[in-house]
């Protein structure tokens, strides 16, 4: 009457390579798609205690966008370890700075589980600020996140008004 629960074994895991162009995509929505892919939740063979997610390459991370006024108002905090050593940076400062890919990396990192498995899954993420990446030999498949949902693209009022009409 009921089927058996299948638990994926290490030898049965198939990892694919996926490339995502982040130009104009909303950070949070992009990060949730990436986190789902890294964990492997999009697969039928998802096993919570195994690393059966895909390798994800994100290009054009410097061109991501925020909705509303988050680019100016969103603040990232970090603690230096010294008394009174709480530092803050706005999202605009980070995106215009030396390592704009950290915005995407941190958003994804905070959506993955904490612990050894989450750290291993985060190792399957590669984020690049520009359009070039050194992983052509893996033949990554392009994933169009913008086509998944019209809300994934910021300032997409034209698409929303066409849908409403």
N, C-alpha and C positions, 0 to 999 in steps of 0.2 A: 504494500500500500504506500509506504513512504520510501523515498530514495535514501541512499547513504550520503552522508556529508563527506565531500571530497576535500582533503587537505593537500595543498600543493607541496611537493617535495623539491628540494634544491635542484635536482637534476632536471625537473620538468619546467623550470622557470624559463620563459622566453622574454628577453628584454629587447624592446625596439628603441630606435632613436627618433626623436621628434624635434623639429625646429619650429619655434614660434616667433613671428615678427611682432614685436610689442609696440610698434608705431601707433600712437593715438589710442591705445587701449587703456581702460581704467585699471589702476593698480590692484585694487582689492579683488576685482572680478578675475583679472589675469592670474593673480596669486592663487585663488581658489581652484582654478582649472589646473594650474601647474601642480599644486599640492595633491590633487586627486590623481593626476598622472604619475607622480612620484611614488605615491603609496600603492598604486595598482588597483584602485577602487573602480576603475572603468572596465576592468576585466571580469569575466565570469569566474575565473580561477582565483579571485581575491582571497588571500589568507592573511589574517591580521598580524600574525607573528613572523611573516616572511617578507623579504624585500623582493617583491615581484613586480614593482613598478617599472616604468620606462625611464630611459635617459632623456632629459629635456634640455634643449639648447634654446636660450632666449637671446635674440638679437635686437638691436635698436632699443636697448633698455633706457637710454637717455631721452627717448621720445615718448615715454609713457605719460599719462595725464591723470589728473585728479578731478573729481567732480566738485562743484561748488568752489569755495575759497580755500580748499585744503592745501593747495600748493603754497599759499602764504601762511595759513593758520596752523597747519599740522606741525607738531613739534616732536622730534625724536630726542629722548633723554638717554644719557649714559653716565655712569658713576665711575670716577677715577679711582676710588678706593681710599681717598683722603677725606678728612673732615671738610664739609662744605664743598665737596668736589663733584657736585651734580652739574653736568654740562648739558646744554640743549642746542639743537640745530633745527631749523625749519626745513620742510621738504624742498623748498626752492633752493636753499643753500646747498643741500646735498645733491640735487639734480644738476645744479650749475657748477658743482665742484669737481674734484678730481676723480671720484669714484661714483658716478651716477647709478651704476648697476646695483649698489648696495640697497637702494630703495626696494627693488624687486626681491633681492636675496632675503632681506629682513622680513618682508611681508610673507614670503613663502615659508621661511624658517619658523615664524610664529604660528603658522597653520599646521605644521607637522607635529606629531607627538614628541614630547621631550624624552630623551633616553638614548640608549645605544642604537636602536633600530631607526629612530628618527634622524640621528646624525648620519647614519649610513645612507638613508634615503636622500638626505640633503646633499650628499656627495655625488649623487647622480644628476645634479642641477649645474648647468654651466650658463652664466649670464655674461653677455658682452654688450658694451655701450654702443658700439658701432654695428654696421651691417656684416662685417667679416667675422668668420669663425674658423678655427683650424680642424673641424670635424667632418670635412667632406668625405673622407675615406669611409666613414660609418654609413654613408648614404642615408641621411636623416629624411624622414617624411615630413612635409610641411603640414602644420595644423592651423587652420584658419579660425582663431578664437573669435574674431569679429563676426563671423557668419553664424556662430552658435546662438547669439542673442543680440538684438540691436542695442541693448543697454551696455554691452561690453565696450562700445566705442563712445568716447566722451564727445559732447557737443554734437550729437547725432540727431539734431532736431528735425532735419529734413526727412529722415527715415521714420521718425515717430509720427510726424504730421501726415505722411503718406499712408501710414498704417491706420491712423484714426479716420481718415477720409473715406 
